[in-house]
């Protein structure tokens, strides 16, 4: 009897020990996961210093600095924010920050100058809203290609616009679009009408299923080519910010929150260890094939007369910013898909046979125009989240 009780006691002790050990491991593991979740901003999406510039209700700037506060919210490549502003009481000078170029992804600075054009458009809209009459002078010193614009400010009357009011709600939408909800014909016409430099900037639409398949396949193929190019892949991945503290410090780059993924996917992506470049590449390719191109409501191509001319690139950037702002007023998601253009630039840089360059010429369809920028649009299925932004103080001197 005593032996049985002793055995039972020993067995209970072992079972209790195993049970308690399991509970302890669970608690420790759960605690570790909870700590990493907090540390990586799982519960803090779109918050912190890196996101404060989007909250215009807390914007304490006035005078010309208020214009810069709006300019820094502009669209730009890989969220590299390639701009610097010199500000006085009567003018704002805009400079390209060459240190923030995309390397092999943008060897001729096509995308960088488009991003600068986007910032100019926001600034000009803000100037009118803030009772200025702005005059712009592009490349005021020909000897300095990075001195891209001087905006002279005179007092004027306040001019409100729907595009200006959309500045703080405009975000790139990389999520899925509603394939059951077509974009009305009048929307395309309204978008055409927001372009001001029609003699220098052309917009072409691809709306039929046949056209969308052609453009979608081209984008997917270009994405596959980019991730197979080591230099391009490395240049692209260096802008992907996975560490929450690094993101809050650098306040730039592409984030997991801005990828259009579900809350669960974003949470797991932050909690788990960072993906390798190859894993990021495969994720990008899969998203491009299964979400971006598969749900595009339509594609647009912005063309200029000379795609190598930095002024024309900036005019195209201004047009893109206006298009994107208008889309935001209509709850239409917009998303640059520039992979064919990036591969075309890469071919020219390496001096290899034009494959994607020839495809771009085909879809442009007119030898007097050169395709510069591809994007998709459609009605989003969920809200988009903002990207981090450097502060006004960080981009002015």
Rosetta blueprint (number, residue, H / E / L):
1 X L
2 X H
3 X H
4 X H
5 X H
6 X H
7 X H
8 X H
9 X H
10 X H
11 X H
12 X H
13 X H
14 X H
15 X H
16 X H
17 X H
18 X H
19 X H
20 X H
21 X H
22 X H
23 X H
24 X H
25 X H
26 X H
27 X H
28 X H
29 X H
30 X H
31 X H
32 X H
33 X H
34 X H
35 X H
36 X H
37 X H
38 X H
39 X H
40 X L
41 X L
42 X L
43 X L
44 X L
45 X L
46 X L
47 X L
48 X L
49 X H
50 X H
51 X H
52 X H
53 X H
54 X H
55 X L
56 X H
57 X H
58 X H
59 X L
60 X L
61 X L
62 X L
63 X L
64 X H
65 X H
66 X H
67 X H
68 X H
69 X H
70 X H
71 X H
72 X L
73 X L
74 X L
75 X L
76 X L
77 X H
78 X H
79 X H
80 X L
81 X L
82 X L
83 X E
84 X E
85 X E
86 X E
87 X E
88 X L
89 X L
90 X L
91 X E
92 X E
93 X E
94 X E
95 X E
96 X E
97 X L
98 X H
99 X H
100 X H
101 X L
102 X L
103 X H
104 X H
105 X H
106 X H
107 X L
108 X L
109 X L
110 X H
111 X H
112 X H
113 X H
114 X H
115 X H
116 X H
117 X H
118 X H
119 X H
120 X H
121 X H
122 X H
123 X H
124 X H
125 X H
126 X H
127 X H
128 X H
129 X H
130 X L
131 X L
132 X E
133 X E
134 X E
135 X E
136 X E
137 X E
138 X E
139 X L
140 X L
141 X L
142 X L
143 X L
144 X L
145 X L
146 X L
147 X E
148 X E
149 X E
150 X E
151 X E
152 X E
153 X E
154 X E
155 X E
156 X L
157 X L
158 X L
159 X L
160 X L
161 X L
162 X H
163 X H
164 X H
165 X H
166 X L
167 X H
168 X H
169 X H
170 X L
171 X L
172 X L
173 X L
174 X L
175 X L
176 X L
177 X E
178 X L
179 X L
180 X L
181 X L
182 X L
183 X L
184 X L
185 X H
186 X H
187 X H
188 X H
189 X H
190 X H
191 X H
192 X H
193 X H
194 X H
195 X L
196 X L
197 X L
198 X L
199 X L
200 X L
201 X E
202 X E
203 X E
204 X E
205 X E
206 X E
207 X L
208 X L
209 X H
210 X H
211 X H
212 X H
213 X H
214 X H
215 X H
216 X H
217 X H
218 X H
219 X H
220 X H
221 X H
222 X H
223 X H
224 X H
225 X H
226 X H
227 X H
228 X H
229 X L
230 X H
231 X H
232 X H
233 X H
234 X H
235 X H
236 X H
237 X H
238 X L
239 X L
240 X E
241 X E
242 X L
243 X L
244 X H
245 X H
246 X H
247 X H
248 X H
249 X H
250 X H
251 X L
252 X L
253 X L
254 X E
255 X E
256 X H
257 X H
258 X H
259 X H
260 X L
261 X L
262 X L
263 X H
264 X H
265 X H
266 X H
267 X H
268 X H
269 X H
270 X H
271 X H
272 X L
273 X L
274 X L
275 X L
276 X L
277 X H
278 X H
279 X H
280 X H
281 X H
282 X H
283 X H
284 X H
285 X H
286 X H
287 X H
288 X H
289 X H
290 X H
291 X H
292 X H
293 X L
294 X L
295 X L
296 X L
297 X L
298 X E
299 X E
300 X E
301 X E
302 X E
303 X E
304 X E
305 X L
306 X L
307 X L
308 X L
309 X L
310 X H
311 X H
312 X H
313 X H
314 X H
315 X H
316 X H
317 X H
318 X H
319 X H
320 X H
321 X H
322 X H
323 X H
324 X H
325 X H
326 X H
327 X H
328 X H
329 X H
330 X L
331 X L
332 X E
333 X E
334 X E
335 X E
336 X E
337 X L
338 X L
339 X H
340 X H
341 X H
342 X H
343 X H
344 X H
345 X H
346 X H
347 X H
348 X H
349 X H
350 X H
351 X L
352 X L
353 X L
354 X L
355 X L
356 X H
357 X H
358 X H
359 X H
360 X H
361 X H
362 X H
363 X H
364 X H
365 X L
366 X L
367 X L
368 X L
369 X L
370 X E
371 X E
372 X E
373 X E
374 X E
375 X E
376 X E
377 X E
378 X E
379 X E
380 X E
381 X L
382 X L
383 X L
384 X L
385 X L
386 X L
387 X L
388 X L
389 X L
390 X L
391 X L
392 X H
393 X H
394 X H
395 X H
396 X E
397 X L
